[in-house]
């Protein structure tokens, strides 16, 4: 059986369905360790694989297999080591290898596509000459990873999910990963919304197993992240919206149903305070300003 993790989650959570494969291959999106625990408990005799690879690398490039790999400790299952005929490099902005344990961009070599049909500019951007092996090519995945001492690769998000909020560069994938360390959160997504022109805010979307107040979510994030990386609002969903390919559909994430600037409120008490509050309400497009 081969499927995206969200589909496997739905199958294993449904008591009316039954699968018992020799091999369960998960690919296409992050594979949370919580799902691995469920799969191992539900399918004790099944080999479980986490496979990674973009189409440009003729699909499969790296793999993690439950039979020969220790239990992962993070919030997501590693994407493993390069498969036969593939090479994987973790490089910095200057295309130099980064040390073990340090995040960098993943570049792939071996069995690459020729390029994008009738798109030479895009081909030149994504398929580059190997800086250390003349005559070879690399594919720039746009994925952030880090290599563990045992050689396995851990996926950390997309580098094009980096956003800029009030002068700070923020990796939304880092916030999502931290949210997933909360014991009651099973899925998480973080995006930037600008529902009011000029007012950009981080919004966190979570799927939970028990009700979690927003204050608890902020406190959980604040334990390891700086204040500018804390979402201004959280939205709890029954499930994250998926596109036809079974991947997260960020465009379908709903707007918050409450003011992301809401917090402790003290009404203006003087004429000057009321005048200032009215000016800021008009500028920010909100109903009240304390």
WOBELDA-V94759 format. One line per field, one symbol per residue. ss: DSSP state (a for helix, b for strand, c for the rest). A space follows every 50 residues. Layout:
ss->???
This chain:
ss->cbbcaaaaaaaaacccccccccbbbbcccccbaaaaaaaaaaccccbbbb bbccaaaccccbbbbccccccccccbcccbbbccccbbbbbcccccbccc cccbbbbbbccccccccccaaaaaaabbbcccccccbbbbbbbbbbbccc ccbbbbbbaaabbbbccbbbbaaaaaaaacccccbbbbbbbbbbbbccbb bbbbbbbbcccccaaaaaaaaaccccaaacccbbbbcccccbcccccbca aaccccccccccccccccccaaaaaaaaaaaaaacccccc
